[in-house]
Amino acid sequence: AFGYEPWLRKMGPHTFTGSFAWFHHDFWKWYWPLAFAVRDNVELDLNDLVCLVPWSRDTGKSSHTEWAAICEGAVVRKGYVLWVCAKQQQAIEHVTSIRNRIEHEHVGKLYPWLGKPKVGAHGNKFGWGKDFLMTAGNWAVRPAGLEEYLRGGKILDMRPTLIVLSDVDESGDSPAVVENKENMIARSILPMGGPTTRIIFDQNPIHANSV
């Protein structure tokens, strides 16, 4: 019943305090209907699966993409978000931020399956830490660094429904390093997804060789 802007302001009142810029609207006009289409098993056009977010600093890239990840758990509910950065620690920081947003905002009240960790038959938590987040509704966020080899893409037989490529560039990257990252993304990261997996490339060019 919500449009994306009322939903975001209701769920994240401490995040969305100002007005949205045109590029914020463009992002959510792309993401919002596709999330519901995936939920309803609607076939997607391949041209709609990728969104580039080359916003400059201090324009809310991380806030908006992290809330898109939370929206994925609220709306789609199946699969998980794979958050990829150049370094594992960078990706972990985003997952930690997502967990903090869920814990400190209104998300758990309206979407209770997101507000608590998944617990196994013997009381063990599947993941509610900085390096893996899995909620009671089987939705998860997994951080990944390009410097580490990713083994497989499934969690509990689920493939990622959303892949976020964020902060994959570093200022000192040589052309050879960039080529290696591109190969990792093309051959290891993107094949983890399925036919409706959407990809957000959350990165502005920071040097001439930027991925």
Secondary structure as UniProt FT lines:
FT   HELIX           4..11
FT   TURN            13..15
FT   HELIX           22..39
FT   TURN            40..41
FT   HELIX           46..48
FT   STRAND          50..52
FT   TURN            57..58
FT   HELIX           61..71
FT   HELIX           72..76
FT   STRAND          80..85
FT   HELIX           88..104
FT   HELIX           107..110
FT   HELIX           112..114
FT   TURN            121..122
FT   STRAND          128..129
FT   TURN            130..131
FT   STRAND          132..135
FT   TURN            136..137
FT   STRAND          140..145
FT   TURN            146..147
FT   TURN            156..157
FT   STRAND          160..166
FT   TURN            171..172
FT   HELIX           175..184
FT   HELIX           185..189
FT   HELIX           190..192
FT   TURN            195..196
FT   STRAND          198..202
FT   TURN            208..209
//
